[in-house]
């Protein structure tokens, strides 16, 4: 089997701009990519493809296959799937909390399709046993879209329910989860810039220059 990671580095993660500069965001997404690749490799997946619109943003030292594709997430992934003849995992690059144990569990299920939901109705991971039969539809409530596509194809489906695998790092408050539960390069990067601050409500992030109230 193989895994494919859609990846964009240039001006990535604009929703994190209130707390990270463009250069910092680009460093951050690269480290998250490294964490995802590390989890896949530790789970025994050796064929890892990076799907990107520019080769310049992909670290040269990663043991991956680089595929430069046309812009458009759905178009590029669907074109990719049409050229794959083995079970394939589509995993997003902003999932630094995914562990190798999650990967092993997902690929162990016998169902045709395994969906890992993201927060807000997204899809963080798709494991597809027959890629050429499937068409992805990301954006919007993609979890429902992928569930319905699977049903329309008459394929069996498994929903993998995991808190850690559901966390994609898109917004400043997502960094809290990384600080609390992460264990990789991206957590180390976040720890150099933020602390987790407790109060009456939920834990929040604060710049490390703020010295009071952190854990």
ABEGO torsion letter per residue (X at the ends): XBBBBBBBABGBGAAAAAABBAAAAAAAAAAAAAAAAAAAAAAGBABBBBBBABAAABBAABBBBBBBBBBEAAAAAAAAAAABABBBBBBBAABAABBAAAAAAAAABABABBBBBBBGGBBABBBBABAAABBBBBEEBAAAAAAAAAAAAGBBBBBBBBAAAABBBABAAAAAAAAAABABAAAAAAAAABBBBBBABBBBBBBAABABGBX
